[in-house]
Amino acid sequence: MRLPPRLARLNWYLPQPVQRVWAGRAPGLGLVRYRDRTTGTYRSVPVTAFRIQDGFVLPLPDGPGVDWVRNFKRAGGGGIRHQGRYYVIGTPEVLPAAELEGDLTEDGEEVIRLLQATEVLRVPIR
């Protein structure tokens, strides 16, 4: 379910600072770090993240047009903290969620269905 732009903006200021505390350690969550395309500062965003053989899959329930995805793609990668480990990741690519069937665990596929994410971000590990 895509959030209206105003609600998505509110999410940036209210729940995300709290989620950043545990996002890189809790199962199913990750903390993506990238360089902002306008200011050049580093940003961290808590995301739902699933490990696959060559990287990570991040469901995009709000679509690929949100600021952090555009920044992350333009930066050409960055890093992700997932289950206590830090990975350097390469250039992400947006894919339809249906293309990943079989690459994810049943739990991962179920979460993507529950989030109603039609697109995902596939991020390779460098």
N, C-alpha and C positions, 0 to 999 in steps of 0.2 A: 504494500500500500504506500503510495507516494504521499509524503507530507506536503501540505501547502507551503509555499515559500516562507511565509511569516512564521509558521510553526517550526520549520526546519531551522530558521535563523535563531529562534528562541532556544532550540535544542543545543545550538552552539554555545550559548552562554549559561544555561542552567545545568542540565544533566552531565554534559561532557566533562567539565572539570572534576566532577566526582568520579566518573567512570575511568578517567586517566589513572587513578590511584591503583586500580586492580586490572586494568585492561590487558596489560602485557603478561599477566601471570595466570589469569583465570582461563579454564578450558573454553574453546570456542570464541575467544576474544583476542584481539591483537591491538597493538598501538603502532600505527603507521607514522613514520617521521619523514618529512619532505621539506624542500625549500620553497617558500612562497614565491610566486612568479612576479609579484609587483614590488614587495618590500625586500625580498632576499633573506628574510628571517626564517628560521626553522620552526616548523609547526608540528604538533603531534595530535593525531585524531584517533579516538577509540573506534574500532570497527569489529564487526563479526568476521572472523577469519578461520579458514579451514586449510590444513596442510594437505598438499597433494605431492606426488612424487617429485616434481621439479620446481615446486614453489608453493604459492598460496592462492586460494580463491576467496574473494571478498564479495559477498552479495551486495547489490546496489538497489535497495528498495526505493530510494529517492531518485533513481536514474543516474546516468553518467554526466548530467549537466551541472551537478552541484559543485560548489567552489573547490572543495578539497580534492575531488577527482580531477578537475581541470588542472589544478596546481600540480598534483602528483604526476599526471601524464606529461605536462610540460617540463617538469624537473627531470624526467627520464628515469625515475626511480627514487630510491632513498633507502629506508630501512624499516624493519618491522620487528617489534618485540612480541614474541609468541611463546607462551608457556615458559617464561623466564629466560629464554634465549633470544639473542639479537641476531638478525639476518640482514645482510646487505642484499637489496633486491633491485632488479633491473626494470626496464620500461614496461609498464602495465599495458594490457590490452583489454578492451571491452568486448565481451562475447555474450551471445544469448545464453541464458541459463540452461536451456535444453541441450546445448552442445556438450555439457560436462557430465551428462548422465554416465555413470560407470566410473568416472574418475574420483568421485566423492564417496564417502561412507554413506550409509542409509541415514544416519543422523544429520549429516551435512545437507543431503538432498531434502530431508524433511524441514530443516530450518529455512532453506531457501523457499520451499513451498509456503511455509507459515508466514514468512516476510513478504510473500507475493512479489519476489524479485524476479523480473523477467530478464534482467541483465546482471552479469557478474564481471568483476575485474580479475583477470588472471595475471598473477605477478610472479615472474621467474626469480629464482635465487641466482645471484651472480657467483 
